[in-house]
Amino acid sequence: VVVEAELRRGLAHREICQAVIDGDVDLVVVPTHGRSGIAQVLFGSVAEKVARLAPCPVLTVRPQARAGGFETAPRPC
């Protein structure tokens, strides 16, 4: 898996979608922040906007998700 990081200036959802268009991107992974209620209604969610607008699949990951799950998974005998 090739992962690239890029720093851009602008509205996050627009810049992420433009980066997808500009590059050879197969998947976008974005964290969710868990905001809800009036803040969600007023500001929306970058992850939600990217998921709606990106021209490729988008995987959203909750902040509570942790790497290393394979180490704790049962192993075959």
N, CA, C and O atoms as a CHARMM CRD file, in Angstrom:
* protein
*
  308
    1    1 VAL  N      0.84700  -1.17300   0.00000 PROA 1      0.00000
    2    1 VAL  CA     0.00000   0.00000   0.00000 PROA 1      0.00000
    3    1 VAL  C      0.88800   1.23100   0.00000 PROA 1      0.00000
    4    1 VAL  O      1.77400   1.37000   0.84400 PROA 1      0.00000
    5    2 VAL  N      0.65000   2.10900  -0.93700 PROA 2      0.00000
    6    2 VAL  CA     1.38600   3.36800  -1.00500 PROA 2      0.00000
    7    2 VAL  C      0.52200   4.45300  -0.37000 PROA 2      0.00000
    8    2 VAL  O     -0.64000   4.62900  -0.73600 PROA 2      0.00000
    9    3 VAL  N      1.09500   5.17200   0.57700 PROA 3      0.00000
   10    3 VAL  CA     0.39200   6.24400   1.26700 PROA 3      0.00000
   11    3 VAL  C      1.15100   7.53500   1.04300 PROA 3      0.00000
   12    3 VAL  O      2.37400   7.57600   1.18500 PROA 3      0.00000
   13    4 GLU  N      0.43500   8.58300   0.69600 PROA 4      0.00000
   14    4 GLU  CA     1.06300   9.88600   0.49500 PROA 4      0.00000
   15    4 GLU  C      0.35000  10.92100   1.34700 PROA 4      0.00000
   16    4 GLU  O     -0.86900  10.87400   1.51300 PROA 4      0.00000
   17    5 ALA  N      1.11700  11.85100   1.88300 PROA 5      0.00000
   18    5 ALA  CA     0.55800  12.97800   2.62800 PROA 5      0.00000
   19    5 ALA  C      0.81800  14.24700   1.83400 PROA 5      0.00000
   20    5 ALA  O      1.85800  14.38500   1.18900 PROA 5      0.00000
   21    6 GLU  N     -0.12300  15.16300   1.88400 PROA 6      0.00000
   22    6 GLU  CA     0.00200  16.40600   1.13700 PROA 6      0.00000
   23    6 GLU  C     -0.63600  17.51800   1.96200 PROA 6      0.00000
   24    6 GLU  O     -1.67900  17.31800   2.58400 PROA 6      0.00000
   25    7 LEU  N     -0.01600  18.67100   1.96400 PROA 7      0.00000
   26    7 LEU  CA    -0.54900  19.82000   2.68600 PROA 7      0.00000
   27    7 LEU  C     -1.10900  20.81800   1.68200 PROA 7      0.00000
   28    7 LEU  O     -0.41100  21.24200   0.76000 PROA 7      0.00000
   29    8 ARG  N     -2.37100  21.19100   1.86400 PROA 8      0.00000
   30    8 ARG  CA    -3.02600  22.15700   0.98100 PROA 8      0.00000
   31    8 ARG  C     -3.73500  23.20300   1.82800 PROA 8      0.00000
   32    8 ARG  O     -3.98400  23.00000   3.01600 PROA 8      0.00000
   33    9 ARG  N     -4.05000  24.30600   1.20200 PROA 9      0.00000
   34    9 ARG  CA    -4.76300  25.38600   1.88100 PROA 9      0.00000
   35    9 ARG  C     -6.12100  25.56000   1.21600 PROA 9      0.00000
   36    9 ARG  O     -6.21300  25.61700  -0.01100 PROA 9      0.00000
   37   10 GLY  N     -7.17700  25.64600   2.02400 PROA 10     0.00000
   38   10 GLY  CA    -8.51900  25.84100   1.49600 PROA 10     0.00000
   39   10 GLY  C     -9.53300  25.08700   2.32600 PROA 10     0.00000
   40   10 GLY  O     -9.22900  24.64000   3.43200 PROA 10     0.00000
   41   11 LEU  N    -10.72300  24.94600   1.80700 PROA 11     0.00000
   42   11 LEU  CA   -11.75400  24.16900   2.48800 PROA 11     0.00000
   43   11 LEU  C    -11.38600  22.69500   2.38800 PROA 11     0.00000
   44   11 LEU  O    -11.11500  22.18600   1.30000 PROA 11     0.00000
   45   12 ALA  N    -11.37700  22.01700   3.52500 PROA 12     0.00000
   46   12 ALA  CA   -10.85600  20.64800   3.58600 PROA 12     0.00000
   47   12 ALA  C    -11.51700  19.71700   2.57500 PROA 12     0.00000
   48   12 ALA  O    -10.81800  19.02700   1.83300 PROA 12     0.00000
   49   13 HSD  N    -12.84000  19.68400   2.53000 PROA 13     0.00000
   50   13 HSD  CA   -13.50500  18.73200   1.63500 PROA 13     0.00000
   51   13 HSD  C    -13.20300  19.03000   0.17100 PROA 13     0.00000
   52   13 HSD  O    -13.04600  18.10900  -0.63100 PROA 13     0.00000
   53   14 ARG  N    -13.12200  20.29900  -0.17800 PROA 14     0.00000
   54   14 ARG  CA   -12.80700  20.64700  -1.57300 PROA 14     0.00000
   55   14 ARG  C    -11.37500  20.26600  -1.93400 PROA 14     0.00000
   56   14 ARG  O    -11.12200  19.73900  -3.01700 PROA 14     0.00000
   57   15 GLU  N    -10.44700  20.53300  -1.02900 PROA 15     0.00000
   58   15 GLU  CA    -9.04200  20.22400  -1.30200 PROA 15     0.00000
   59   15 GLU  C     -8.79600  18.72000  -1.36400 PROA 15     0.00000
   60   15 GLU  O     -8.00400  18.25200  -2.18200 PROA 15     0.00000
   61   16 ILE  N     -9.46700  17.97100  -0.51100 PROA 16     0.00000
   62   16 ILE  CA    -9.32500  16.51100  -0.54700 PROA 16     0.00000
   63   16 ILE  C     -9.85500  15.97500  -1.87600 PROA 16     0.00000
   64   16 ILE  O     -9.19600  15.15900  -2.52200 PROA 16     0.00000
   65   17 CYS  N    -11.02900  16.42400  -2.28300 PROA 17     0.00000
   66   17 CYS  CA   -11.60300  15.96200  -3.55300 PROA 17     0.00000
   67   17 CYS  C    -10.75300  16.39700  -4.74100 PROA 17     0.00000
   68   17 CYS  O    -10.61300  15.64400  -5.70400 PROA 17     0.00000
   69   18 GLN  N    -10.18400  17.59700  -4.68900 PROA 18     0.00000
   70   18 GLN  CA    -9.31800  18.04900  -5.77500 PROA 18     0.00000
   71   18 GLN  C     -8.04300  17.21500  -5.82700 PROA 18     0.00000
   72   18 GLN  O     -7.54800  16.91200  -6.91200 PROA 18     0.00000
   73   19 ALA  N     -7.50700  16.84300  -4.66800 PROA 19     0.00000
   74   19 ALA  CA    -6.31300  15.99100  -4.63600 PROA 19     0.00000
   75   19 ALA  C     -6.60600  14.62900  -5.25400 PROA 19     0.00000
   76   19 ALA  O     -5.74900  14.04900  -5.92100 PROA 19     0.00000
   77   20 VAL  N     -7.81100  14.12100  -5.03400 PROA 20     0.00000
   78   20 VAL  CA    -8.21500  12.85300  -5.64500 PROA 20     0.00000
   79   20 VAL  C     -8.24200  12.99500  -7.16400 PROA 20     0.00000
   80   20 VAL  O     -7.76800  12.11700  -7.88500 PROA 20     0.00000
   81   21 ILE  N     -8.79400  14.09300  -7.64100 PROA 21     0.00000
   82   21 ILE  CA    -8.87400  14.33300  -9.08900 PROA 21     0.00000
   83   21 ILE  C     -7.48600  14.53200  -9.68000 PROA 21     0.00000
   84   21 ILE  O     -7.19200  14.02600 -10.76300 PROA 21     0.00000
   85   22 ASP  N     -6.62400  15.27400  -8.96800 PROA 22     0.00000
   86   22 ASP  CA    -5.27500  15.57400  -9.46200 PROA 22     0.00000
   87   22 ASP  C     -4.36000  14.35800  -9.48900 PROA 22     0.00000
   88   22 ASP  O     -3.46400  14.27300 -10.33000 PROA 22     0.00000
   89   23 GLY  N     -4.57500  13.42400  -8.58400 PROA 23     0.00000
   90   23 GLY  CA    -3.67200  12.27800  -8.46800 PROA 23     0.00000
   91   23 GLY  C     -4.33700  10.98800  -8.87900 PROA 23     0.00000
   92   23 GLY  O     -5.50000  10.96700  -9.28200 PROA 23     0.00000
   93   24 ASP  N     -3.58600   9.92000  -8.77100 PROA 24     0.00000
   94   24 ASP  CA    -4.08700   8.58000  -9.08600 PROA 24     0.00000
   95   24 ASP  C     -4.50800   7.93100  -7.77100 PROA 24     0.00000
   96   24 ASP  O     -3.80200   7.07200  -7.24300 PROA 24     0.00000
   97   25 VAL  N     -5.65700   8.34300  -7.24700 PROA 25     0.00000
   98   25 VAL  CA    -6.10900   7.92400  -5.92500 PROA 25     0.00000
   99   25 VAL  C     -7.17400   6.84400  -6.07200 PROA 25     0.00000
  100   25 VAL  O     -8.14300   7.00900  -6.81300 PROA 25     0.00000
  101   26 ASP  N     -6.98500   5.74000  -5.35900 PROA 26     0.00000
  102   26 ASP  CA    -7.94200   4.63800  -5.40200 PROA 26     0.00000
  103   26 ASP  C     -8.87900   4.62500  -4.20300 PROA 26     0.00000
  104   26 ASP  O     -9.98600   4.09100  -4.28100 PROA 26     0.00000
  105   27 LEU  N     -8.43500   5.21700  -3.08800 PROA 27     0.00000
  106   27 LEU  CA    -9.21700   5.18600  -1.85500 PROA 27     0.00000
  107   27 LEU  C     -8.82000   6.36800  -0.98800 PROA 27     0.00000
  108   27 LEU  O     -7.63800   6.68700  -0.86300 PROA 27     0.00000
  109   28 VAL  N     -9.81500   7.01900  -0.38800 PROA 28     0.00000
  110   28 VAL  CA    -9.56800   8.08400   0.57900 PROA 28     0.00000
  111   28 VAL  C     -9.98700   7.56300   1.94900 PROA 28     0.00000
  112   28 VAL  O    -11.07900   7.01400   2.09800 PROA 28     0.00000
  113   29 VAL  N     -9.13100   7.73100   2.94000 PROA 29     0.00000
  114   29 VAL  CA    -9.44200   7.35300   4.31500 PROA 29     0.00000
  115   29 VAL  C     -9.50200   8.63600   5.13200 PROA 29     0.00000
  116   29 VAL  O     -8.52300   9.37800   5.19800 PROA 29     0.00000
  117   30 VAL  N    -10.65000   8.89900   5.75600 PROA 30     0.00000
  118   30 VAL  CA   -10.81100  10.10600   6.56300 PROA 30     0.00000
  119   30 VAL  C    -11.34800   9.73200   7.94000 PROA 30     0.00000
  120   30 VAL  O    -12.20100   8.85300   8.06600 PROA 30     0.00000
  121   31 PRO  N    -10.84200  10.40400   8.96700 PROA 31     0.00000
  122   31 PRO  CA   -11.37400  10.15500  10.31100 PROA 31     0.00000
  123   31 PRO  C    -12.68500  10.89900  10.50700 PROA 31     0.00000
  124   31 PRO  O    -12.92700  11.92900   9.87700 PROA 31     0.00000
  125   32 THR  N    -13.52300  10.37300  11.38100 PROA 32     0.00000
  126   32 THR  CA   -14.71700  11.09800  11.80200 PROA 32     0.00000
  127   32 THR  C    -14.43100  11.64900  13.18500 PROA 32     0.00000
  128   32 THR  O    -13.61300  11.09500  13.92000 PROA 32     0.00000
  129   33 HSD  N    -15.09500  12.73200  13.54500 PROA 33     0.00000
  130   33 HSD  CA   -14.83400  13.35000  14.83800 PROA 33     0.00000
  131   33 HSD  C    -15.94500  13.10300  15.83000 PROA 33     0.00000
  132   33 HSD  O    -15.78700  13.38200  17.01900 PROA 33     0.00000
  133   34 GLY  N    -17.05100  12.59300  15.37200 PROA 34     0.00000
  134   34 GLY  CA   -18.14600  12.28300  16.27100 PROA 34     0.00000
  135   34 GLY  C    -18.98600  13.47700  16.69600 PROA 34     0.00000
  136   34 GLY  O    -19.78600  13.35900  17.62400 PROA 34     0.00000
  137   35 ARG  N    -18.82600  14.61900  16.04700 PROA 35     0.00000
  138   35 ARG  CA   -19.64400  15.78500  16.39900 PROA 35     0.00000
  139   35 ARG  C    -21.09500  15.46600  16.04900 PROA 35     0.00000
  140   35 ARG  O    -21.37900  14.80500  15.05000 PROA 35     0.00000
  141   36 SER  N    -21.99800  15.94700  16.88600 PROA 36     0.00000
  142   36 SER  CA   -23.41400  15.71000  16.61400 PROA 36     0.00000
  143   36 SER  C    -24.21400  16.93000  17.04800 PROA 36     0.00000
  144   36 SER  O    -23.65600  17.91800  17.52700 PROA 36     0.00000
  145   37 GLY  N    -25.49600  16.85000  16.87800 PROA 37     0.00000
  146   37 GLY  CA   -26.37200  17.91900  17.31800 PROA 37     0.00000
  147   37 GLY  C    -26.25500  19.16500  16.45900 PROA 37     0.00000
  148   37 GLY  O    -26.05500  19.09000  15.24600 PROA 37     0.00000
  149   38 ILE  N    -26.38400  20.31100  17.11300 PROA 38     0.00000
  150   38 ILE  CA   -26.41700  21.58600  16.39500 PROA 38     0.00000
  151   38 ILE  C    -25.10400  21.87200  15.67400 PROA 38     0.00000
  152   38 ILE  O    -25.11900  22.45500  14.59000 PROA 38     0.00000
  153   39 ALA  N    -23.96700  21.47600  16.24900 PROA 39     0.00000
  154   39 ALA  CA   -22.67600  21.70000  15.58300 PROA 39     0.00000
  155   39 ALA  C    -22.63200  20.96000  14.25300 PROA 39     0.00000
  156   39 ALA  O    -22.12500  21.48800  13.26400 PROA 39     0.00000
  157   40 GLN  N    -23.15500  19.75200  14.22600 PROA 40     0.00000
  158   40 GLN  CA   -23.18800  18.96900  12.98900 PROA 40     0.00000
  159   40 GLN  C    -24.08700  19.64200  11.95600 PROA 40     0.00000
  160   40 GLN  O    -23.74600  19.70500  10.77500 PROA 40     0.00000
  161   41 VAL  N    -25.22700  20.13900  12.40100 PROA 41     0.00000
  162   41 VAL  CA   -26.16700  20.79800  11.48900 PROA 41     0.00000
  163   41 VAL  C    -25.56200  22.07900  10.92100 PROA 41     0.00000
  164   41 VAL  O    -25.68600  22.34600   9.72500 PROA 41     0.00000
  165   42 LEU  N    -24.91100  22.86900  11.76600 PROA 42     0.00000
  166   42 LEU  CA   -24.36100  24.15000  11.33100 PROA 42     0.00000
  167   42 LEU  C    -23.13300  24.00500  10.45100 PROA 42     0.00000
  168   42 LEU  O    -23.00900  24.69200   9.43700 PROA 42     0.00000
  169   43 PHE  N    -22.22200  23.11300  10.83100 PROA 43     0.00000
  170   43 PHE  CA   -20.93600  23.03700  10.14900 PROA 43     0.00000
  171   43 PHE  C    -20.81400  21.85400   9.20100 PROA 43     0.00000
  172   43 PHE  O    -19.96400  21.87000   8.31100 PROA 43     0.00000
  173   44 GLY  N    -21.63700  20.83600   9.36800 PROA 44     0.00000
  174   44 GLY  CA   -21.50200  19.64800   8.53800 PROA 44     0.00000
  175   44 GLY  C    -20.26900  18.86400   8.93600 PROA 44     0.00000
  176   44 GLY  O    -19.65300  19.14400   9.96500 PROA 44     0.00000
  177   45 SER  N    -19.91700  17.91300   8.14900 PROA 45     0.00000
  178   45 SER  CA   -18.77900  17.05500   8.43600 PROA 45     0.00000
  179   45 SER  C    -17.90400  16.97100   7.19500 PROA 45     0.00000
  180   45 SER  O    -18.39200  16.73100   6.09100 PROA 45     0.00000
  181   46 VAL  N    -16.60900  17.17000   7.38800 PROA 46     0.00000
  182   46 VAL  CA   -15.68000  17.02200   6.26300 PROA 46     0.00000
  183   46 VAL  C    -15.78400  15.60400   5.71500 PROA 46     0.00000
  184   46 VAL  O    -15.85000  15.40700   4.50100 PROA 46     0.00000
  185   47 ALA  N    -15.79900  14.61500   6.60700 PROA 47     0.00000
  186   47 ALA  CA   -15.88300  13.22200   6.16200 PROA 47     0.00000
  187   47 ALA  C    -17.15200  12.98600   5.34800 PROA 47     0.00000
  188   47 ALA  O    -17.11500  12.31300   4.31800 PROA 47     0.00000
  189   48 GLU  N    -18.26800  13.53700   5.80700 PROA 48     0.00000
  190   48 GLU  CA   -19.53400  13.36100   5.08800 PROA 48     0.00000
  191   48 GLU  C    -19.48400  14.01700   3.70700 PROA 48     0.00000
  192   48 GLU  O    -19.93900  13.43300   2.72400 PROA 48     0.00000
  193   49 LYS  N    -18.93400  15.22400   3.63600 PROA 49     0.00000
  194   49 LYS  CA   -18.85000  15.92300   2.35300 PROA 49     0.00000
  195   49 LYS  C    -17.91800  15.20100   1.38800 PROA 49     0.00000
  196   49 LYS  O    -18.21500  15.08900   0.19900 PROA 49     0.00000
  197   50 VAL  N    -16.79100  14.71100   1.90000 PROA 50     0.00000
  198   50 VAL  CA   -15.85900  13.97100   1.04700 PROA 50     0.00000
  199   50 VAL  C    -16.52800  12.69400   0.55100 PROA 50     0.00000
  200   50 VAL  O    -16.40700  12.34600  -0.62300 PROA 50     0.00000
  201   51 ALA  N    -17.23000  11.99700   1.43500 PROA 51     0.00000
  202   51 ALA  CA   -17.90300  10.75800   1.03700 PROA 51     0.00000
  203   51 ALA  C    -18.92800  11.01400  -0.06700 PROA 51     0.00000
  204   51 ALA  O    -19.10100  10.17900  -0.95500 PROA 51     0.00000
  205   52 ARG  N    -19.60600  12.15400  -0.02000 PROA 52     0.00000
  206   52 ARG  CA   -20.60100  12.48000  -1.05000 PROA 52     0.00000
  207   52 ARG  C    -19.97400  12.94100  -2.35800 PROA 52     0.00000
  208   52 ARG  O    -20.51000  12.66100  -3.43000 PROA 52     0.00000
  209   53 LEU  N    -18.84200  13.64800  -2.28600 PROA 53     0.00000
  210   53 LEU  CA   -18.30700  14.31900  -3.47000 PROA 53     0.00000
  211   53 LEU  C    -17.11300  13.63800  -4.13300 PROA 53     0.00000
  212   53 LEU  O    -16.85900  13.87100  -5.31500 PROA 53     0.00000
  213   54 ALA  N    -16.38800  12.81600  -3.41300 PROA 54     0.00000
  214   54 ALA  CA   -15.16700  12.22000  -3.97400 PROA 54     0.00000
  215   54 ALA  C    -15.50800  11.25000  -5.10300 PROA 54     0.00000
  216   54 ALA  O    -16.49000  10.51200  -5.01800 PROA 54     0.00000
  217   55 PRO  N    -14.69500  11.25500  -6.15900 PROA 55     0.00000
  218   55 PRO  CA   -14.93400  10.36000  -7.29300 PROA 55     0.00000
  219   55 PRO  C    -14.32600   8.97000  -7.09900 PROA 55     0.00000
  220   55 PRO  O    -14.10200   8.24800  -8.07000 PROA 55     0.00000
  221   56 CYS  N    -14.05900   8.59400  -5.84500 PROA 56     0.00000
  222   56 CYS  CA   -13.51600   7.26600  -5.55000 PROA 56     0.00000
  223   56 CYS  C    -14.10600   6.81300  -4.22000 PROA 56     0.00000
  224   56 CYS  O    -14.75000   7.60900  -3.53700 PROA 56     0.00000
  225   57 PRO  N    -13.90300   5.55800  -3.83600 PROA 57     0.00000
  226   57 PRO  CA   -14.41200   5.09300  -2.54500 PROA 57     0.00000
  227   57 PRO  C    -13.78900   5.86900  -1.38300 PROA 57     0.00000
  228   57 PRO  O    -12.63100   6.28100  -1.44000 PROA 57     0.00000
  229   58 VAL  N    -14.58900   6.05700  -0.32800 PROA 58     0.00000
  230   58 VAL  CA   -14.13600   6.75900   0.87300 PROA 58     0.00000
  231   58 VAL  C    -14.39100   5.85800   2.07400 PROA 58     0.00000
  232   58 VAL  O    -15.50200   5.36500   2.26900 PROA 58     0.00000
  233   59 LEU  N    -13.35500   5.64700   2.87400 PROA 59     0.00000
  234   59 LEU  CA   -13.45100   4.85800   4.10100 PROA 59     0.00000
  235   59 LEU  C    -13.37200   5.81600   5.27100 PROA 59     0.00000
  236   59 LEU  O    -12.37800   6.52800   5.42200 PROA 59     0.00000
  237   60 THR  N    -14.41500   5.84700   6.11300 PROA 60     0.00000
  238   60 THR  CA   -14.38200   6.69000   7.30100 PROA 60     0.00000
  239   60 THR  C    -14.02500   5.82400   8.50100 PROA 60     0.00000
  240   60 THR  O    -14.49200   4.69400   8.63800 PROA 60     0.00000
  241   61 VAL  N    -13.18100   6.38700   9.36900 PROA 61     0.00000
  242   61 VAL  CA   -12.68200   5.64100  10.52900 PROA 61     0.00000
  243   61 VAL  C    -12.98600   6.44000  11.78400 PROA 61     0.00000
  244   61 VAL  O    -12.66500   7.62600  11.86400 PROA 61     0.00000
  245   62 ARG  N    -13.59700   5.80100  12.75200 PROA 62     0.00000
  246   62 ARG  CA   -13.88200   6.46300  14.02900 PROA 62     0.00000
  247   62 ARG  C    -12.59700   6.63000  14.82500 PROA 62     0.00000
  248   62 ARG  O    -11.70400   5.78900  14.72700 PROA 62     0.00000
  249   63 PRO  N    -12.48300   7.70000  15.61500 PROA 63     0.00000
  250   63 PRO  CA   -11.26000   7.92400  16.40200 PROA 63     0.00000
  251   63 PRO  C    -10.96200   6.79300  17.37900 PROA 63     0.00000
  252   63 PRO  O     -9.80200   6.58700  17.73400 PROA 63     0.00000
  253   64 GLN  N    -11.97000   6.06000  17.82100 PROA 64     0.00000
  254   64 GLN  CA   -11.75700   4.97500  18.77100 PROA 64     0.00000
  255   64 GLN  C    -11.13200   3.74400  18.12700 PROA 64     0.00000
  256   64 GLN  O    -10.65000   2.85600  18.82900 PROA 64     0.00000
  257   65 ALA  N    -11.13700   3.68300  16.80400 PROA 65     0.00000
  258   65 ALA  CA   -10.55000   2.53200  16.11600 PROA 65     0.00000
  259   65 ALA  C     -9.05400   2.49400  16.39100 PROA 65     0.00000
  260   65 ALA  O     -8.40000   3.53700  16.40900 PROA 65     0.00000
  261   66 ARG  N     -8.51600   1.32100  16.60100 PROA 66     0.00000
  262   66 ARG  CA    -7.10000   1.18100  16.91300 PROA 66     0.00000
  263   66 ARG  C     -6.45700   0.15400  15.98300 PROA 66     0.00000
  264   66 ARG  O     -7.07400  -0.83700  15.59300 PROA 66     0.00000
  265   67 ALA  N     -5.23400   0.41700  15.65100 PROA 67     0.00000
  266   67 ALA  CA    -4.46800  -0.53600  14.84700 PROA 67     0.00000
  267   67 ALA  C     -4.05200  -1.69200  15.74200 PROA 67     0.00000
  268   67 ALA  O     -4.10600  -1.58300  16.96700 PROA 67     0.00000
  269   68 GLY  N     -3.64100  -2.78400  15.14300 PROA 68     0.00000
  270   68 GLY  CA    -3.11300  -3.90300  15.91300 PROA 68     0.00000
  271   68 GLY  C     -4.13500  -4.98000  16.18700 PROA 68     0.00000
  272   68 GLY  O     -3.85200  -5.91000  16.94300 PROA 68     0.00000
  273   69 GLY  N     -5.30000  -4.88700  15.60600 PROA 69     0.00000
  274   69 GLY  CA    -6.32700  -5.88300  15.84700 PROA 69     0.00000
  275   69 GLY  C     -5.92600  -7.28000  15.42200 PROA 69     0.00000
  276   69 GLY  O     -6.41800  -8.26200  15.97700 PROA 69     0.00000
  277   70 PHE  N     -5.03200  -7.38200  14.43700 PROA 70     0.00000
  278   70 PHE  CA    -4.62200  -8.70400  13.98000 PROA 70     0.00000
  279   70 PHE  C     -3.80300  -9.43200  15.03400 PROA 70     0.00000
  280   70 PHE  O     -3.83400 -10.66100  15.10000 PROA 70     0.00000
  281   71 GLU  N     -3.07000  -8.68900  15.86000 PROA 71     0.00000
  282   71 GLU  CA    -2.25100  -9.32400  16.89100 PROA 71     0.00000
  283   71 GLU  C     -3.10800  -9.95500  17.97300 PROA 71     0.00000
  284   71 GLU  O     -2.68000 -10.91100  18.62000 PROA 71     0.00000
  285   72 THR  N     -4.31600  -9.43400  18.18200 PROA 72     0.00000
  286   72 THR  CA    -5.17000  -9.97100  19.23400 PROA 72     0.00000
  287   72 THR  C     -6.20500 -10.95300  18.69300 PROA 72     0.00000
  288   72 THR  O     -6.95200 -11.55700  19.46300 PROA 72     0.00000
  289   73 ALA  N     -6.24900 -11.11300  17.37700 PROA 73     0.00000
  290   73 ALA  CA    -7.20700 -12.03400  16.77500 PROA 73     0.00000
  291   73 ALA  C     -6.75600 -13.47400  17.01800 PROA 73     0.00000
  292   73 ALA  O     -5.55800 -13.75400  17.06000 PROA 73     0.00000
  293   74 PRO  N     -7.71200 -14.38300  17.17600 PROA 74     0.00000
  294   74 PRO  CA    -7.34000 -15.79400  17.34600 PROA 74     0.00000
  295   74 PRO  C     -6.56400 -16.29700  16.13500 PROA 74     0.00000
  296   74 PRO  O     -6.85200 -15.92700  14.99700 PROA 74     0.00000
  297   75 ARG  N     -5.59500 -17.12800  16.39400 PROA 75     0.00000
  298   75 ARG  CA    -4.77200 -17.68700  15.31000 PROA 75     0.00000
  299   75 ARG  C     -5.12600 -19.15800  15.11200 PROA 75     0.00000
  300   75 ARG  O     -5.41500 -19.86500  16.07800 PROA 75     0.00000
  301   76 PRO  N     -5.10400 -19.61900  13.86600 PROA 76     0.00000
  302   76 PRO  CA    -5.41000 -21.03700  13.62500 PROA 76     0.00000
  303   76 PRO  C     -4.32200 -21.93300  14.20800 PROA 76     0.00000
  304   76 PRO  O     -3.16400 -21.53500  14.33200 PROA 76     0.00000
  305   77 CYS  N     -4.72200 -23.14700  14.55900 PROA 77     0.00000
  306   77 CYS  CA    -3.76300 -24.10900  15.13500 PROA 77     0.00000
  307   77 CYS  C     -2.80800 -24.63200  14.09600 PROA 77     0.00000
  308   77 CYS  O     -1.94100 -25.44700  14.40900 PROA 77     0.00000
